[in-house]
Amino acid sequence: MSDAAPLSRPILAGVVTALVGFTSSFAVVLTGLDAVGANAAQAASGLLAVSLTMGLACVVLAWRYRMPITVAWSTPGAALLVATGTVEGGWSAAVGAFLITAALILLTALWPALGALIARIPPSIAQAMLAGVLLPLCLAPITGIVANPWGVVPVVLTWLLFARLAPRWAVPFAFVAAAVVVAVSLIGEGAPFDPALLLPRLEFTAPTFTVGALVGLALPLFIVTMASQNVPGIAIMRSFGYEVPWRPAMLVTGIGTALGATAGGHAINLAAISAALAASPDADPDPRRRWVAGVSTGASYLVLAVFSAAFAALVVLAPAAVIPAVAGLALFAAFGSAVQQAIDDPNERIPAVVTFLVAASGIAVLGVSAAFWALVAGLLVRTVLHTRRR
């Protein structure tokens, strides 16, 4: 058998990785960018920016290190944007926060002590913050059934059916169901459609920097990206026998985040959940050949980037509650995992619960979002309780 024939397997694995990763969470990205002040064109630009940068990062890292290293946009980070909402200074300040996040990722590569500091945040606290951020989004399918049953129920039923038959494809097929709902709605209303919406285009925004955006958005976005994506991503790759080079990975993802920031891209990072699709034996029995899946994943993301405007247009045209329902369904697994890790250790349970409740409350104090105060509250309660025990 020739060498070319078996390559079809890791190539296909990369295509599947990109399709599952993109269709499962692009709605979360668009919802997050909209929440922090992006208009429709700016949100579509942000989706295009992260698709391009993570595609290029996949190709560079997988090709250079001959490992199935995959890069993804920060889905928990996008959920954080939804929870944060508009920050002081509006959209331009959010873009400034994206740039600061990129700088922090780069600093992590250049100054290992910063990475060590993030690693010192107890996993229960970090995961509780993430769970609190995800909770409002995960409620969207439930509230959507009441708000728009004809639009949301088919999406939820499709998700449930494929969660039973093919769990990996449950959210992508829920998105297909949502697309059908949108198409039927447009046909029923006879609404005009502008083909120009399908053309991908980058919209650049001059950044501004505010204290509220720095503390309330950039720092939590950096922490969530590191604790919920990069660190687990390294661990997942290690479980398949790959030691991802930490500094080059942070340099590439930090530069990619910086390049995409002014176009609306919030953050890219090492893939976590989807990493297994390209790194497992299912991609190729020979671990030395699985790097091809990483390159294929990146190339597929670049192709999907061409259609990013069409995906964004679908969100704009969707009936009420349909797209938030898809976004919520996409986050069910992440929410369940975060809750489990947050309360797994009985000694850490009370600080984790406090962190979760503050994050889920959505409070904003002094212009700083709930995610930051959740970390402060959780660490404070933990310090008091542990000091008392000692």
C-alpha positions in Angstrom: 0.0 0.0 0.0 1.3 3.4 -0.9 2.0 6.1 1.7 -0.6 8.4 0.1 -3.5 6.0 0.7 -3.4 5.8 4.5 -3.1 9.6 4.7 -6.8 9.9 3.9 -7.6 8.8 7.4 -5.8 11.6 9.3 -6.9 14.1 6.7 -10.5 13.1 7.2 -10.0 13.2 11.0 -8.8 16.8 10.7 -11.8 17.7 8.6 -14.2 16.2 11.2 -12.3 18.0 14.0 -12.8 21.4 12.3 -16.4 20.8 11.4 -17.4 19.6 14.9 -15.4 22.4 16.5 -16.7 25.2 14.3 -20.4 24.2 14.0 -20.6 23.3 17.7 -19.7 26.7 19.0 -19.6 29.5 16.4 -23.0 30.7 17.8 -21.4 31.2 21.2 -18.7 33.3 19.6 -21.1 35.5 17.8 -23.4 35.8 20.8 -20.4 36.9 23.0 -19.1 39.5 20.5 -22.6 40.9 20.2 -22.9 41.1 24.0 -19.8 43.3 24.4 -21.0 45.8 21.8 -20.1 44.5 18.3 -22.6 45.2 15.6 -23.5 42.5 13.0 -20.6 43.4 10.7 -18.0 43.5 13.5 -19.2 40.2 15.0 -19.0 38.6 11.6 -15.5 40.0 11.3 -14.5 38.6 14.6 -15.7 35.2 13.6 -13.6 35.4 10.4 -10.6 36.6 12.3 -10.5 33.8 14.8 -11.2 31.2 12.1 -8.2 32.5 10.1 -5.8 32.8 13.0 -6.6 29.4 14.6 -6.4 27.7 11.2 -3.0 29.2 10.5 -1.9 28.3 14.1 -2.9 24.7 13.6 -0.9 24.4 10.4 2.2 26.1 11.8 2.3 24.1 15.1 1.4 20.7 13.6 3.8 21.1 10.6 6.7 22.4 12.7 6.5 19.9 15.5 5.1 16.9 13.7 2.3 16.6 16.3 -1.5 16.7 15.9 -1.6 20.0 17.7 -4.9 21.8 17.2 -5.9 25.3 18.1 -9.4 26.6 18.7 -11.1 29.8 19.6 -11.8 30.2 23.3 -15.4 29.0 23.7 -15.4 29.6 27.5 -14.0 33.0 26.7 -16.8 33.7 24.4 -19.3 32.6 27.1 -17.5 35.0 29.4 -18.2 37.9 27.0 -21.9 37.1 27.2 -21.8 37.1 31.0 -19.7 40.4 31.0 -21.8 42.4 28.6 -20.9 45.9 27.5 -17.8 47.2 29.3 -16.8 50.8 30.0 -15.8 52.2 26.6 -18.0 49.9 24.6 -16.8 47.8 21.6 -13.5 49.6 21.2 -12.6 49.0 24.9 -13.5 45.3 24.3 -11.1 45.2 21.4 -8.5 46.8 23.7 -9.2 44.0 26.3 -8.6 41.4 23.5 -5.2 42.9 22.8 -4.3 42.9 26.5 -5.3 39.2 26.7 -3.0 38.6 23.8 -0.2 40.4 25.6 -0.8 38.3 28.7 -0.6 35.1 26.7 2.7 36.2 25.2 4.0 37.2 28.6 3.1 33.6 29.8 5.4 32.3 27.1 8.2 34.7 27.9 7.9 34.7 31.7 7.1 31.2 33.1 6.3 32.7 36.5 3.0 34.1 35.2 1.9 30.6 34.0 2.9 29.2 37.4 0.8 31.9 39.1 -2.3 31.0 37.0 -1.6 27.3 37.9 -1.8 28.2 41.6 -5.5 29.2 41.3 -7.3 26.2 42.7 -9.0 24.2 39.9 -12.2 24.2 41.9 -12.3 28.0 42.0 -11.5 28.4 38.3 -14.1 25.8 37.2 -16.7 27.3 39.5 -16.2 30.6 37.9 -16.6 29.0 34.5 -19.7 27.2 35.6 -21.3 30.4 36.8 -20.4 32.2 33.6 -21.9 29.3 31.5 -25.2 29.0 33.6 -27.2 31.8 31.9 -26.3 30.5 28.5 -27.2 27.0 29.4 -30.6 28.1 30.5 -31.3 29.6 27.0 -32.8 26.3 25.5 -35.2 26.0 28.5 -36.4 29.6 28.4 -36.4 29.5 24.6 -38.9 26.6 24.6 -41.3 28.9 26.4 -40.5 32.0 24.4 -40.5 30.4 20.9 -41.6 26.8 21.1 -42.1 26.4 17.3 -38.5 27.5 16.7 -36.7 26.0 19.6 -38.4 22.6 20.2 -37.2 21.1 16.8 -33.7 22.2 17.7 -33.8 20.6 21.1 -35.3 17.4 19.9 -32.7 17.1 17.1 -30.0 17.6 19.7 -31.5 15.0 22.0 -31.9 12.4 19.2 -28.2 12.7 18.1 -27.0 12.9 21.7 -28.3 9.3 21.8 -27.2 8.1 18.4 -24.0 10.1 17.6 -23.0 12.4 20.6 -20.2 14.0 18.7 -22.6 15.3 16.1 -25.4 16.3 18.4 -24.7 20.1 18.4 -23.8 20.3 14.7 -27.1 18.7 13.8 -28.9 20.9 16.2 -27.4 23.8 14.2 -28.7 22.2 11.0 -32.1 22.1 12.6 -31.8 25.8 13.5 -30.8 26.6 9.9 -33.9 24.8 8.7 -36.0 26.8 11.1 -34.4 30.0 9.8 -35.1 29.1 6.2 -38.7 28.2 6.9 -39.1 31.5 8.8 -37.7 33.5 5.9 -39.8 31.8 3.3 -42.9 32.2 5.4 -42.3 35.9 5.9 -41.1 36.5 2.3 -38.3 38.6 3.8 -35.8 40.0 1.3 -32.2 38.7 1.5 -29.1 40.7 0.7 -26.4 38.4 -0.9 -23.7 40.9 0.2 -24.2 39.4 3.7 -22.5 36.2 2.5 -19.2 37.9 1.6 -16.5 37.6 4.4 -15.0 40.9 5.3 -12.7 42.1 8.1 -13.8 45.2 10.0 -11.0 46.8 12.0 -11.6 48.8 15.2 -9.1 51.1 16.9 -8.7 49.9 20.5 -9.2 51.9 23.6 -8.0 50.9 27.0 -10.1 51.3 30.2 -9.7 50.0 33.7 -13.1 48.4 33.6 -12.3 46.5 30.5 -8.8 45.5 31.8 -10.0 44.2 35.2 -13.5 43.0 34.2 -12.8 41.5 30.8 -9.1 41.0 29.9 -8.0 39.4 33.1 -11.0 36.9 33.4 -10.7 36.2 29.7 -7.0 35.4 30.1 -7.6 33.2 33.2 -10.5 31.3 31.6 -8.5 30.7 28.4 -5.5 29.4 30.3 -7.3 27.4 33.0 -10.1 26.0 30.8 -8.4 25.6 27.5 -4.6 25.7 27.4 -3.8 23.7 30.6 -6.4 20.9 29.8 -5.2 20.9 26.2 -1.7 20.1 27.3 -3.0 17.4 29.5 -5.1 15.8 26.8 -2.2 15.8 24.3 0.0 14.2 27.0 -2.5 11.4 27.5 -2.0 10.4 23.9 1.8 10.5 24.3 2.5 14.0 22.9 4.5 16.7 24.9 3.3 20.0 23.4 6.1 22.6 23.5 4.6 25.1 25.9 6.5 28.3 25.0 6.1 28.0 21.2 2.4 27.1 21.6 1.8 30.2 23.8 3.8 32.4 21.4 1.8 31.2 18.3 -1.6 31.5 20.1 -0.6 34.9 21.6 0.5 36.3 18.3 -2.6 34.9 16.6 -4.8 36.5 19.3 -3.0 39.8 18.8 -3.4 39.7 15.0 -7.1 39.0 15.2 -8.0 41.4 18.1 -8.5 44.6 16.1 -10.7 42.7 13.7 -12.9 41.5 16.5 -11.3 38.2 17.4 -11.4 37.6 21.2 -8.8 34.8 21.7 -7.4 31.6 20.4 -5.8 28.8 22.4 -4.8 25.2 22.4 -7.9 23.0 21.7 -9.0 20.9 24.7 -12.1 18.8 24.0 -11.7 18.6 20.2 -8.0 17.9 20.6 -8.7 14.2 21.1 -10.3 14.0 17.7 -7.0 14.6 15.9 -4.7 13.1 18.5 -6.4 9.7 19.3 -5.7 6.4 17.5 -9.0 6.9 15.6 -7.2 9.6 13.6 -4.4 7.1 12.6 -3.1 4.0 14.3 0.5 5.3 13.8 1.1 8.2 16.3 3.9 9.5 14.0 1.4 10.2 11.2 -1.3 12.0 13.2 0.3 15.4 12.7 -1.3 15.3 9.3 -4.7 15.6 11.2 -3.5 18.8 12.8 -2.6 20.3 9.4 -5.9 19.1 8.0 -7.8 20.7 10.9 -6.1 24.0 10.2 -6.7 23.9 6.5 -10.4 23.0 7.1 -10.7 26.0 9.4 -9.3 28.2 6.7 -12.0 26.9 4.3 -14.7 27.4 6.9 -13.5 31.0 7.3 -14.7 31.7 3.8 -18.2 30.9 4.9 -18.0 32.7 8.2 -20.1 35.6 6.9 -22.9 33.1 5.9 -22.9 31.6 9.4 -23.1 35.1 10.9 -25.9 36.1 8.6 -27.8 33.0 9.7 -27.6 34.2 13.3 -28.8 37.7 12.3 -31.8 36.3 10.4 -32.8 33.7 13.0 -36.1 34.0 14.9 -36.0 34.9 18.5 -34.4 32.4 20.9 -33.3 29.9 18.3 -29.6 30.7 18.1 -29.2 31.2 21.9 -30.7 27.7 22.3 -28.1 26.3 20.0 -25.4 28.1 21.9 -26.7 26.8 25.2 -26.9 23.2 24.0 -23.2 23.5 22.8 -22.2 24.4 26.4 -24.0 21.7 28.3 -21.0 19.3 28.4 -18.6 22.1 29.4 -21.1 23.2 32.1 -21.4 19.7 33.5 -17.7 19.2 33.5 -17.1 22.5 35.3 -19.7 21.8 38.0 -18.3 18.3 38.6 -14.7 19.6 39.0 -15.8 22.6 41.1 -17.5 20.5 43.8 -15.5 17.3 43.5 -13.4 18.0 46.6 -15.6 18.4 49.8 -12.9 20.6 51.3 -13.2 23.1 48.4 -16.9 22.9 48.0 -18.0 26.1 49.9 -15.5 28.4 48.2 -16.5 26.9 44.9 -20.2 27.4 45.6 -19.5 31.1 46.5 -17.5 31.5 43.3 -20.2 30.0 41.2 -23.0 32.1 42.7 -21.2 35.4 42.4 -20.3 34.6 38.7 -23.9 33.5 38.0 -25.3 36.6 39.6 -24.1 38.8 36.8 -23.3 41.7 39.2 -21.1 44.5 38.1 -19.4 46.6 40.8 -17.3 49.7 39.9 -17.7 48.8 36.3 -16.0 45.4 36.8 -17.9 42.2 35.8 -19.0 39.4 38.0 -16.4 37.0 36.8 -13.6 39.0 38.4 -15.5 39.4 41.7 -16.3 35.7 41.7 -12.6 34.9 41.7 -12.0 37.4 44.5 -14.9 36.1 46.6 -14.0 32.5 46.1 -10.3 33.0 47.0 -11.2 35.1 50.0 -13.6 32.5 51.4 -11.1 29.8 50.7 -8.4 31.6 52.5 -10.6 32.3 55.6 -11.8 28.7 55.8 -8.4 27.1 55.3 -6.8 29.5 57.8 -9.5 28.5 60.4 -8.8 24.8 59.8 -5.0 25.3 60.3 
